[in-house]
Amino acid sequence: MITVNTHEAKTKLSALLAAVEQRGETVIICRNGKPVAQMKAPDVASRADPVKADPALHVLLHYDPTEPLTHEEWPSESR
């Protein structure tokens, strides 16, 4: 476990993130010697797969969205 004050956390953020990511470290950030935040890697099970689509986001179109609008489909103020 790594303990740092807020100034050191701001100064060394990239190095602290690398320690969390590569070595699984937990970083405790303190203000006036008292812990105020904890930085750690997320559980493997809670990480979202960025490639896998969410099944709740399924969209079904009943028309061709690339088909141009007919004259009647345009709003009257745009004709």
ROLO-84222 format. One line per 10 residues: their letters; for each residue z, x, y of N, C-alpha, C, O. Coordinates in nm, 3 decimals, always signed. Layout:
BEGIN
a	Z,X,Y,Z,X,Y,Z,X,Y,Z,X,Y; ...
//
This chain:
BEGIN
mitvntheak	+0.000,+0.085,-0.117,+0.000,+0.000,+0.000,+0.000,+0.090,+0.124,+0.071,+0.190,+0.130; -0.081,+0.052,+0.221,-0.093,+0.126,+0.346,-0.032,+0.040,+0.455,-0.061,-0.079,+0.465; +0.054,+0.100,+0.538,+0.114,+0.029,+0.650,+0.072,+0.099,+0.779,+0.088,+0.220,+0.792; +0.018,+0.020,+0.874,-0.029,+0.076,+1.001,+0.015,-0.015,+1.115,+0.042,-0.134,+1.094; +0.021,+0.042,+1.236,+0.048,-0.042,+1.353,-0.085,-0.096,+1.405,-0.191,-0.054,+1.359; -0.079,-0.189,+1.498,-0.201,-0.255,+1.545,-0.300,-0.157,+1.608,-0.421,-0.169,+1.588; -0.249,-0.061,+1.685,-0.340,+0.036,+1.749,-0.413,+0.118,+1.643,-0.535,+0.137,+1.653; -0.341,+0.167,+1.544,-0.403,+0.245,+1.437,-0.501,+0.160,+1.357,-0.606,+0.209,+1.314; -0.469,+0.032,+1.336,-0.559,-0.057,+1.262,-0.690,-0.073,+1.336,-0.797,-0.072,+1.275; -0.683,-0.089,+1.470,-0.806,-0.101,+1.549,-0.886,+0.028,+1.547,-1.009,+0.026,+1.536
tklsallaav	-0.817,+0.141,+1.556,-0.883,+0.271,+1.561,-0.949,+0.307,+1.427,-1.057,+0.364,+1.425; -0.883,+0.274,+1.318,-0.929,+0.316,+1.185,-0.975,+0.199,+1.098,-0.965,+0.206,+0.976; -1.025,+0.093,+1.160,-1.062,-0.026,+1.083,-1.163,+0.004,+0.973,-1.147,-0.044,+0.860; -1.266,+0.082,+1.003,-1.368,+0.111,+0.901,-1.308,+0.184,+0.782,-1.340,+0.152,+0.667; -1.223,+0.281,+0.807,-1.159,+0.356,+0.698,-1.065,+0.266,+0.618,-1.058,+0.277,+0.495; -0.993,+0.179,+0.686,-0.903,+0.088,+0.616,-0.980,-0.010,+0.529,-0.940,-0.039,+0.417; -1.090,-0.062,+0.581,-1.174,-0.152,+0.501,-1.230,-0.081,+0.378,-1.239,-0.140,+0.271; -1.269,+0.046,+0.395,-1.320,+0.123,+0.281,-1.212,+0.140,+0.176,-1.240,+0.132,+0.056; -1.088,+0.164,+0.218,-0.977,+0.180,+0.123,-0.954,+0.049,+0.047,-0.928,+0.052,-0.073; -0.963,-0.062,+0.116,-0.945,-0.192,+0.051,-1.059,-0.218,-0.048,-1.036,-0.259,-0.161
eqrgetviic	-1.180,-0.192,-0.003,-1.298,-0.221,-0.086,-1.310,-0.127,-0.205,-1.336,-0.173,-0.317; -1.292,+0.002,-0.184,-1.319,+0.101,-0.289,-1.200,+0.126,-0.381,-1.219,+0.148,-0.501; -1.079,+0.123,-0.327,-0.961,+0.157,-0.408,-0.869,+0.039,-0.433,-0.768,+0.053,-0.502; -0.903,-0.077,-0.378,-0.820,-0.195,-0.399,-0.687,-0.189,-0.325,-0.592,-0.258,-0.364; -0.679,-0.109,-0.221,-0.555,-0.096,-0.143,-0.523,-0.226,-0.071,-0.611,-0.308,-0.044; -0.397,-0.244,-0.040,-0.351,-0.351,+0.046,-0.303,-0.287,+0.175,-0.228,-0.189,+0.171; -0.347,-0.339,+0.289,-0.309,-0.284,+0.418,-0.220,-0.384,+0.489,-0.257,-0.501,+0.505; -0.103,-0.339,+0.532,-0.010,-0.421,+0.609,-0.021,-0.375,+0.754,-0.004,-0.257,+0.783; -0.049,-0.469,+0.845,-0.060,-0.437,+0.987,+0.067,-0.486,+1.055,+0.106,-0.601,+1.042; +0.131,-0.393,+1.129,+0.259,-0.422,+1.193,+0.248,-0.421,+1.345,+0.166,-0.349,+1.403
rngkpvaqmk	+0.332,-0.502,+1.409,+0.348,-0.499,+1.554,+0.497,-0.478,+1.579,+0.581,-0.554,+1.531; +0.527,-0.373,+1.655,+0.667,-0.336,+1.683,+0.747,-0.319,+1.554,+0.864,-0.356,+1.547; +0.682,-0.261,+1.452,+0.749,-0.232,+1.326,+0.765,-0.350,+1.232,+0.823,-0.336,+1.124; +0.716,-0.468,+1.272,+0.730,-0.587,+1.187,+0.593,-0.629,+1.136,+0.498,-0.639,+1.215; +0.580,-0.654,+1.005,+0.451,-0.695,+0.948,+0.402,-0.827,+1.009,+0.477,-0.924,+1.018; +0.275,-0.829,+1.049,+0.216,-0.952,+1.104,+0.090,-0.994,+1.029,+0.048,-1.110,+1.040; +0.029,-0.903,+0.953,-0.093,-0.938,+0.880,-0.107,-0.850,+0.757,-0.052,-0.740,+0.749; -0.180,-0.902,+0.661,-0.207,-0.829,+0.537,-0.356,-0.836,+0.510,-0.417,-0.943,+0.518; -0.415,-0.722,+0.477,-0.558,-0.716,+0.446,-0.571,-0.666,+0.302,-0.522,-0.559,+0.267; -0.637,-0.748,+0.219,-0.659,-0.708,+0.080,-0.791,-0.767,+0.032,-0.844,-0.860,+0.093
apdvasradp	-0.842,-0.713,-0.075,-0.968,-0.762,-0.132,-0.947,-0.901,-0.192,-0.841,-0.929,-0.248; -1.047,-0.988,-0.180,-1.034,-1.120,-0.241,-1.039,-1.110,-0.393,-1.094,-1.014,-0.449; -0.980,-1.208,-0.459,-0.988,-1.213,-0.605,-1.133,-1.225,-0.645,-1.212,-1.289,-0.576; -1.169,-1.164,-0.758,-1.307,-1.167,-0.804,-1.352,-1.312,-0.826,-1.467,-1.345,-0.797; -1.265,-1.397,-0.876,-1.301,-1.536,-0.903,-1.327,-1.615,-0.776,-1.401,-1.713,-0.779; -1.266,-1.573,-0.664,-1.283,-1.650,-0.541,-1.404,-1.606,-0.459,-1.438,-1.671,-0.360; -1.469,-1.498,-0.497,-1.587,-1.452,-0.425,-1.705,-1.544,-0.453,-1.734,-1.574,-0.569; -1.771,-1.588,-0.349,-1.887,-1.675,-0.366,-2.009,-1.593,-0.403,-2.028,-1.482,-0.352; -2.092,-1.644,-0.492,-2.216,-1.578,-0.529,-2.320,-1.613,-0.423,-2.361,-1.729,-0.414; -2.364,-1.515,-0.342,-2.455,-1.547,-0.232,-2.593,-1.592,-0.277,-2.667,-1.650,-0.198
vkadpalhvl	-2.629,-1.566,-0.403,-2.762,-1.601,-0.451,-2.764,-1.742,-0.511,-2.866,-1.811,-0.506; -2.654,-1.783,-0.568,-2.647,-1.912,-0.635,-2.637,-2.025,-0.533,-2.552,-2.021,-0.444; -2.723,-2.124,-0.545,-2.724,-2.237,-0.453,-2.611,-2.333,-0.486,-2.575,-2.349,-0.603; -2.557,-2.395,-0.385,-2.453,-2.496,-0.403,-2.520,-2.626,-0.449,-2.608,-2.676,-0.379; -2.481,-2.681,-0.563,-2.547,-2.803,-0.612,-2.526,-2.922,-0.520,-2.603,-3.018,-0.527; -2.426,-2.920,-0.435,-2.403,-3.030,-0.342,-2.505,-3.030,-0.228,-2.514,-3.128,-0.154; -2.579,-2.923,-0.213,-2.676,-2.913,-0.105,-2.817,-2.949,-0.148,-2.914,-2.901,-0.088; -2.830,-3.030,-0.248,-2.961,-3.070,-0.300,-3.028,-3.167,-0.202,-2.966,-3.265,-0.160; -3.152,-3.139,-0.167,-3.228,-3.225,-0.075,-3.356,-3.270,-0.146,-3.428,-3.187,-0.202; -3.383,-3.398,-0.144,-3.502,-3.452,-0.206,-3.587,-3.517,-0.098,-3.543,-3.612,-0.033
lhydpteplt	-3.709,-3.468,-0.077,-3.800,-3.524,+0.022,-3.905,-3.609,-0.049,-3.959,-3.569,-0.152; -3.933,-3.723,+0.008,-4.033,-3.813,-0.050,-4.161,-3.810,+0.031,-4.237,-3.907,+0.033; -4.186,-3.697,+0.097,-4.308,-3.680,+0.175,-4.337,-3.531,+0.187,-4.253,-3.447,+0.154; -4.454,-3.498,+0.233,-4.492,-3.359,+0.253,-4.454,-3.319,+0.397,-4.518,-3.365,+0.491; -4.353,-3.235,+0.415,-4.309,-3.201,+0.550,-4.411,-3.118,+0.628,-4.397,-3.103,+0.749; -4.512,-3.066,+0.561,-4.615,-2.988,+0.631,-4.732,-3.075,+0.676,-4.821,-3.028,+0.748; -4.733,-3.200,+0.635,-4.841,-3.292,+0.671,-4.828,-3.331,+0.819,-4.718,-3.368,+0.862; -4.935,-3.324,+0.897,-4.925,-3.359,+1.039,-4.898,-3.507,+1.057,-4.932,-3.590,+0.972; -4.835,-3.540,+1.171,-4.806,-3.680,+1.202,-4.933,-3.753,+1.243,-5.025,-3.695,+1.300; -4.936,-3.883,+1.211,-5.048,-3.966,+1.257,-5.021,-4.005,+1.402,-4.911,-3.985,+1.454
heewpsesr	-5.122,-4.061,+1.467,-5.108,-4.104,+1.607,-4.994,-4.205,+1.623,-4.922,-4.201,+1.722; -4.978,-4.294,+1.526,-4.875,-4.397,+1.532,-4.734,-4.339,+1.511,-4.636,-4.397,+1.559; -4.723,-4.227,+1.441,-4.594,-4.168,+1.413,-4.536,-4.090,+1.533,-4.416,-4.064,+1.539; -4.623,-4.051,+1.627,-4.576,-3.979,+1.744,-4.499,-4.075,+1.835,-4.536,-4.192,+1.846; -4.393,-4.029,+1.900,-4.323,-4.114,+1.996,-4.419,-4.153,+2.110,-4.505,-4.074,+2.149; -4.403,-4.274,+2.162,-4.497,-4.323,+2.263,-4.500,-4.235,+2.387,-4.605,-4.222,+2.450; -4.387,-4.174,+2.425,-4.387,-4.089,+2.545,-4.454,-3.955,+2.522,-4.476,-3.880,+2.618; -4.487,-3.922,+2.398,-4.552,-3.795,+2.368,-4.700,-3.810,+2.337,-4.767,-3.710,+2.311; -4.752,-3.932,+2.340,-4.892,-3.955,+2.305,-4.983,-3.918,+2.418,-5.105,-3.931,+2.406
//
